[in-house]
Amino acid sequence: MALPDKYLFLPDYWFFGLDSIFEFTFFLITLAICFKAYKVYKLSHNHNAKYFWYGFSLISLSYFIKSLTNLSAHSVIRGHGFTPAVAKDTLLYFAWGYYAYLILIMIGLLFISFIALQNPNRRTRYLVALLVIALSFQSYHKVLNYYVTTTIFLLIICYHYLKSYQAKKSKNTLLVGAGFGCLLLGHLTFALMETHILYYVTGHLLELLAYLMLLMNLLMVTWYTKKHGKKA
Amino acid sequence: MAKKRERLQVIHDILRVIRDNRNKVKPTHLLYKSNLSHQMMKDYLNELQEKGFIEQTKEGNNKFFMLTDKGFNYLNEYQVVTSFLESFGLE
């Protein structure tokens, strides 16, 4: 199995390790959403809630793995310096962690886009999932493949929320749609990270904004509704 | 023609009727209040009993349905569940 073509990106010293903190924060937020979606699914048996739960559980796991491998790789480099011996082991370790992150977040977004596609039948779901995984493994330009695929999924998801907002004019739906929109912008920004560190930092900031919007909606739905006994 | 109620809404309506009647209601009263056919109500009641949301008791010759703790919890969570589904576009 070929490793990703661009799998080690070292940010400037001042952002070293900070990226792991961002990613750990994303892990916590997506975990909270995943947990709530699971509870909603258990109570309602709503299929879309099930896909949402699956999607966010994979996305949450992807950020956990990414933050862990980032932190470990950065700790080793900080401690020993970037020598050839360190580089070889770190690169391999980092590569597999990053690869796992790419696959998991792609499949996670695929599940969420099933909601937008209005529940395709089981065969279609399996076929699309197999295609996505097969292309990821076979593609030489894995990172490019990842950004193209996730951009398509995020566009589908954003369009779904735009349609939902147009139909119901719900501010919460608009907030969620804006969150996924920021996530899309973040992904596109990350695609340019090789050109300048600023894109890497901006990508993290956009993703933070995205997940904070989703978290805000989750808190409004949970706490406001419980406190006031009516919909947020 | 009125839109067919969602399953979630039907379950909520049944549980709410029981709660609003001081947590004790006869099947006939439930049938009248729930606005369901006899067979549909029977199916829902069986499902709710299996899942532990309601329980059946007897007083003499009369049968009553009561909410369990799980049933009360469902009613409390219902608004949160529907808000979550609506706001995240999952309906």
Contacts between the chains, C-beta under 8 A, distances in Angstrom:
chain1	res1	chain2	res2	distance
A	36	B	84	6.6
A	37	B	84	7.7
A	37	B	88	7.9
A	39	B	77	7.8
A	40	B	80	8.0
A	40	B	81	5.2
A	40	B	84	5.0
A	40	B	85	6.6
A	40	B	90	7.9
A	43	B	74	6.4
A	43	B	77	6.0
A	43	B	81	5.3
A	44	B	8	5.3
A	44	B	81	5.4
A	44	B	85	6.8
A	45	B	7	7.7
A	46	B	8	7.5
A	46	B	85	6.1
A	46	B	90	6.2
A	46	B	91	7.9
A	48	B	85	7.4
A	48	B	90	3.8
A	48	B	91	7.4
A	49	B	84	7.8
A	49	B	85	6.5
A	49	B	90	5.4
A	52	B	88	6.5
A	52	B	90	5.9
A	115	B	89	7.1
A	115	B	90	6.3
A	160	B	89	6.1
A	161	B	89	5.5
A	164	B	89	4.2
A	168	B	86	7.3
A	170	B	86	6.4
A	170	B	87	6.4
A	172	B	83	7.6
A	172	B	86	7.2
A	172	B	87	3.3
A	172	B	88	8.0
A	173	B	86	7.4
A	173	B	87	5.9
A	173	B	88	7.8
A	173	B	89	5.7
A	175	B	87	7.7
A	176	B	87	6.3
A	176	B	88	5.6
A	176	B	89	6.6
A	177	B	89	7.9
A	217	B	87	5.6
A	217	B	88	7.3
A	218	B	84	7.8
A	220	B	87	7.6
A	221	B	80	6.4
A	221	B	83	4.5
A	221	B	84	5.0
A	221	B	87	5.4
A	222	B	80	5.8
A	222	B	84	7.7
A	225	B	79	4.9
A	225	B	80	4.9
A	225	B	83	4.8
A	226	B	76	7.6
A	226	B	79	7.8
A	226	B	80	6.2
A	229	B	79	6.5
A	230	B	79	6.6
A	231	B	79	6.4
A	231	B	82	6.9
A	231	B	83	4.5
A	231	B	86	7.0
A	232	B	83	5.6
A	232	B	87	7.0
